[in-house]
Amino acid sequence: MRALLLPLLLLAIVATAMGAAYAKHQSRKLFIELQALESERDAMNVEWGQLQLEQSTHTTHGKVEEAARKRLGMKIPGPQQVMILRP
C-alpha cells in the first residue's frame, strides 16, 4: 500500500506544480494583453478628443457662414428683403 501511495502522491505534486506554472503563465499573457488593450484605448480616447475639437472648430458660426457664402453663394438679406410675419 505504501509503495503505491508514494508514487501517486509524487505524481499529484508534479501535476499540481505544472498546473500552477501554467496558470501563472496564462495570467502573465492575459495581463500583457490587457496592457496592450488599455494602451490602444488611451490612444483612441486621444484621437476621439482631437476629432471632437476638430468638429467644434468646423461648426463655429464663422465657419458655417463662410461656407454658406463661398460654396452656396448665400448672403445676408438686406432690410428691404426681410419680411416679418405674425401668426
Protein Blocks (a to p, Z undefined) as FASTA:
>chain_A
ZZmmmmmmmmmmmmmmmmmmmmmmmmmmmmmmmmmmmmmmmmmmmmmmmmmmmmmmmmgm
klmmmmmmmmnopacddfklpccddZZ
